[in-house]
Amino acid sequence: MRADARRNRDKIVEAAAEIVAERGVHVPMELIARRAGVGVGTLYRRFPDRDALITAVGDHYVRAMAEVVDVTARQSADAWSAIGRFVAWAAAPGRVALASALAVLPQEATTGGAEFAEARREWMERLDRLVRRAQAEGDMRTDAGVEELIHLLAVFTCHPNGLPEPVAADPGRYLRLMLDGMKAPSADPIG
């Protein structure tokens, strides 16, 4: 793909992620093109239909999660702090809205492609390494692992509308409280 075509594709996916977070997955394609600063024809040349675009948004989201796991691991003093920073990133309002919008789609709409499956596997492996490191450092319980952490993230970020109002209003706070239950008894709570 040419550099300008790649830039247009990236602008479209980023604009779609923003708008899907704001208004849901059924937003008009013309609005996405306008937000991306490209013509509708350019959008449809890159993404022949809404499903292709939403699949790309899901892929973009999972790749961003993998990158943030790496960044927080590099920028944190220990693995437990990195997990806390990653969870705070995932619980930010815009990302919760995007995760929630993507979660209502049929699974095959965002997970049908091999690229998505690879990106998801890579993200989960990176998070698993971070969890294992936190456990080895004595900061995270050994009877709770990456699967439990992913389930907590899914509950609080993908399904906030199913939560009681006070919890849905601030899922990050409740996610941190639940995460504190995963810390080793001798570890400091996540700030």
Secondary structure, DSSP 8 states (H G I E B T S, - for coil): --HHHHHHHHHHHHHHHHHHHHH-TT--HHHHHHHHTS-HHHHHHH-SSHHHHHHHHHHHHHHHHHHHHHHHHHHSSSHHHHHHHHHHHHTSHHHHHHHHHHHTS-HHHHH-SHHHHHHHHHHHHHHHHHHHHHHHTT-B-TT--HHHHHHHHIIIII-GGGS-HHHHH-HHHHHHHHHHTTB-TTS----
